Amino acid sequence: MRREKNRYIFAPEGRRGRERRHGLRKTLLIFLPLLAAILLISNYIVSNRVRLERVSLTILNLPEDLEQYSILHLSDLHGAELGENQRAVAAALGDIRYSCVVMTGDMLGKDQDVEPLLDLIALMPAGTPKYYIPGDTDGDALDSFAHSSLSVYTSWAERLMEAGVTILDRPVSETRGKGTIWFVPEELYTLNLDQMTDVYRDQLAEMNRRATALTADDAARRRVLEYEVDRMAAVREAREQFRPADIQLVLTHTPLSEEYVQDMIRWGSKEEAFSMRYAGLILAGHYNGGQWRIPLKGPVFVPEMGWFPEDSQVKGLSFPAGIPQYISPGLGSDPHYENMRGRIFNPPTVTLITLTRKAAK
């Protein structure tokens, strides 16, 4: 009798356990879709609202006349349309003022679609200097094959220049009072100017010797070689104009590593005008802030770095070999992130960098 009584006593508790488990399942069935909806909505809000990041950067040898010089830094649009006529970018910019615009590549869309970038440029004052270096998905700005015009540039580069953009392939300077700031593409820091000048001249001379037998593609190639010879002359002239008191801004699409910058400083001569020794700031892009991010944690995966890289490697301000480098978080979605399309918890970002001589408090 006691054994029967025990079974009877514990039987209701088994039913209660099953009821609790059933209730838990019902709760999860309600809670998990709700959580997923909250995450989706949160990500949509975060990843579709353009953010303006403000960075104040101290450069101790900044000339007084360049105090508060400001740079609007954009990168990696990848042809994204952030609202009609880039309305979300316009909302982020508001009425801020800036001295120049720097675009560090991968701004074109699929098949070199330039229209979204032109919509972005239309938001900026016409008289503000705008500098562009192509990224790895943009392709070369020069066209060495026969095309519909006698220009050495591709059609997308032509349209950008018509919109007031400088395709930066040589040093360009701006002077304010007694202060001069140079915008220098990073590739020039490793350029053997004398050697490359001879190479281009030799190739051009060979084409000129057989000028009567040139094909249309050959003629296009000759125009590019003439352009390159002129570019080498412009680089040489810029080197003669540079003064050690001038500020150099290095523009690169892919961020520079600690080891690379150290080697460039070690190999560079103090007599060389465009040397990493004189770099005041490096501006880069390329990584899109990691594309997919975990809130409060950082990027999930970067193809060149693997899983969960340090945040400082993919965006924001760092100091390789003591030189400030700002990596733009970017605006669009990079196709190099296979199976990771779109931005997750990663707001598209434009950056206003203000230069100052004052030490940070």
N, C-alpha and C positions, 0 to 999 in steps of 0.2 A: 504493500500500500504506500509506503514511504517513497519507493522508487517512482510509482505512478504519479504521486503528488508532486514530486520534483519536476517531472517532465511537464506537468500541467502548469506549474508555476513559471518555468522558464520559457514556455512557448510564446506567451504574449510579448516578451522582450525581443524575441526573434522577429516577430512581426513589426515591432517598433523600429528595429534596426533596418529592416527592408524599407520601411516607410521613410527613414532618414536618408538612406542611400538614394531612394527614388526622388526625394525632395532636393537632394544635392544635385542630381542629374538635371532636374528641371531648372534649378538655379543657374547651373553652368550653361544650359541651352539658351537661357535668356541673357546671361551676363557676357558670354564670349562674343556673340554677334554684336552686342552693344559696345563692348570694348573695341572690337574690330572697326565698328562704325566711327567711334570716337577717334581712333588712331588715323583712319583714313581722312576724316574731316580735318583733324589737326595737321596732318601732313600736307593736305591740299592748301590750307591756309598758310603754313610755314613756307612751303616750297613754291608758291605762286605769288607771294608778296615780296617785291624787291626791297632789299634792305640797303640803307646807306650807312657805311662804316666810316668813321672819322678817325684818322691817325695823325698825331702830331709827332714829328720826327726831328730830333735835335741833331744838327750838323754844326759842330763847334766852329769850323772855319767858314761858315756861310757868310758871304759878303753882306754887309748891312743893307744894301739895296735889294737883296733877295729875301729879306725877312718876310715871312708869311706868304712866300711863293707857294701856290697850291696846285696840285696835280689831280685831275680826275682820272682814276685808273680803272679801265674796263678790260675784261678778257673773256674768252671762251663763250661767246654768245651761241656759236654753232647754229646760227640761223633761227634761233628761238624767237617766237612772237609773243612778247609778254604784254598781252592786251592789244587792242586795236592801236596801230601806230605807236607801239611800245609805250602804251599809256601807263603801265605799272612802273616803268623806269622813270617816266616824267613825274609821277607822283612821288617817287623816292627822292628825286633831285630837287623838287620844289623850286625855290628861287635862289639856291646856293650859287656862289660865284667861284670861279676857278681860273687859274692862270693859263693852263693848257690841258689837253686831253691826251692820254697815252693808252693805246690799245695793244695788248701783248699777244695777239694772234688767236687763231681758231675762232674767228668771228663769223665766217661765211657759213652758209647752210649747205645742204646736200647739192652736189653738182655745182658747187661754187655759187650758190644763190646769194646775191648781194643785197637783195631788196630789204630784208629785215635789218641789216646793218645800216643801210641808207636811211631807214626810218629812225633808227637810233641817232644817227649823226644829225638828222634834221632837228632834234631836240636841243642841240648845242648852238651857242652863239656863232654866227658865221665868221667873225673875226678872231675867234679863239684858235690858237695853233693846235693842230691835231696830228699826232704821230702814230704810225701803224707799222708793226712788224708782222709778217705772216707767220702762222703756226703750222704744225705738221699736217693738219687736215686742209689748210688753205691752198697749198700748192705754191709754186713759184710765181712771183709777180711779173717776171719777164717771160715773153713768149718767143721762143727761138724757132718756131715753125711758121710757115706762110699762113697769114690770116687776112682779114678783110681791110686792114689798115696798115700804114707804114710805121705805126707806133711799135716800140719794143715791149710795151706792156700788154698784159692780158686784158680782156674786156672788163673784168671786175676791178682791176687796179686802175684802169682808166676812169671808171665811174666814181671810184673813191676820190681820185685826184680832182675830178670835176666838182666833187662835193667839198673840196677844201682840205683833203687829207694828204699829208706827206707820207709816202711809202718810204720808210727810213732804211736806206742801205748805205748811208754815209753819215759822218757826224754833222749835226745841225746845231747851231747855237742861238740862244736868245740873250740879249743884253739889256739890263735895267740899270741905268746910272753907271756905276763902276763895277757892277756884278754881272758875271757871265755864267750861264748854265748851258752845258752841252748835253745833247741827247745822242747816245752812241749805241748802235747795234752791237751786241756782244761778240758777234763773229769777227769784228775788226780787232779785237784784243789778241787774236791768234793769227792775224794776217801778216804774212811776209810781203810787205808792200813792193819791194824791189823785184822779188821773184815773180809775183803774180802780174806785175806790170809787164815784165819781159814775156811771160807766157801769153798774155792777151795780145801783145804787139806782134809776136811771132805768128800766132794763129791768124791774125788779121792780115798780116803781110802775105801769108800763103794764099788766103782767099783773094786778095787783090791781084796776085800774080795770075790767077786763073779766072779773072772777073768775067770774061766773055762766055765762060762755060758754066756759070752758076745757075742752079735751079732756083725756084721760088723759095724753097726751104733754105738753100744756101744764102740767098739774099737776106732772109730774115735773121739767119745766124750771124751774118756779117754786121747787120745793124746792132745786134746784141753785143758783139765784140767791140764795136766802136763805142757803144755805151759804156762797156766795162773799162776801156782805156780811159775814157773821160772820168769815170767814177774813181779810178785809182788816182788820177790827177787831183780830183776834189778832196780825196782823203789826205793826200800829201799836203795840199794847201791848208786843210784844217789843222793838221799836225803843226804846221808852222805858226798858225794863229793862236794855238792853245797856250795858256799861261798856267803855271802851277797853282795860282790862286783861284782859277776857275773851278766850278763844280761839274762833276761828270755824273750823269744818270745813265746807267747801263740798262738797256732794254733787251730782254731775252724771253723767248716763249717758255722754254723749259727751265725751271729753277736750277741754280748753280749749287753744287755740293760743297761742303766744307773742304774736302780734299782738293777739288778742282780750283777753288779760289786760292787756297794756300799755294798750290803749284803755280798759278798765274802770277801771284805776288812774288814768289821765289824766282821765277824765270824772267819776270819783267825787269826792264832797266829803268833806273831813275830818270834817264835822259829820254826815254820813250814817252811821247805825249799822251797817247791813249793806253794807259797802263792801269791794271787793277789796283795799283798802289794809290791812284788818284780817284778811285771810284767813291762817290759819296752815297749812292743808293742804287740798288739793283731792283728792277721791277720785272715780275714774272707772272706766269699763269699756269696753264697746262693740266693741273690735277682736278679742277672743278670742285675743290674742297673735299674730295673723296667721293663725290656723287651720292652715295648712300651713306648716311650717318646714323649713329645711335645717339639719342639725346644724352648729354652729359658725359658721353664716352668718347666719341670721335668717329673717324671713318671706319667703315667695315672692311673694305678691300680696295687696294690700289694696284693695278696691273704690274707696275714696276717695283712695287715694294712689298706686296703680299698682304697678309691679313693684319688688321688693326695696327697700321703704322702710327707713329707719333703725329699728333695734330700739327705740330710746328713744321713738319716736313711737307705738308700739303696746302697750308694756307696761313695767312697772317704774317707777322713780322718775326724775323729771326736774324742772326748775326754770324753768318759763315765767315770765319777768319776775321771777325770784328767788323765786317762791312754790313750795314743794314740791307736786308733783302725782304721785300714785301711780295708775297705770293697771293694774287687775287683769288678769292673763292669762286669767281666766275659767275656767269649768268645762265648758261644753258646746260645741255646734257651731251657728254662726249661719247660717240659710238665705240671708242676703244674699250669702254667698260662693257664687255660682252655679258648679256643676260642681266644687266644692271641699268636698264634704260630709265631715264627720268631722274629727278632729284628727290631723295627721301630725307626728310627733316634737315634740309640743306637749303636755306633761302638764297635765291639769286642775289648777288651783292655787287654794288658799285662802291668804290672807295675814294674818299677825298683825303689826300695826303698833304699836310701842310708842313713846310720846312721852317725851322726856327733855329736861332743861335742859342736860345735860352735852354739851360739844362732842365730836364724834367724833374718835377718836385716829387 
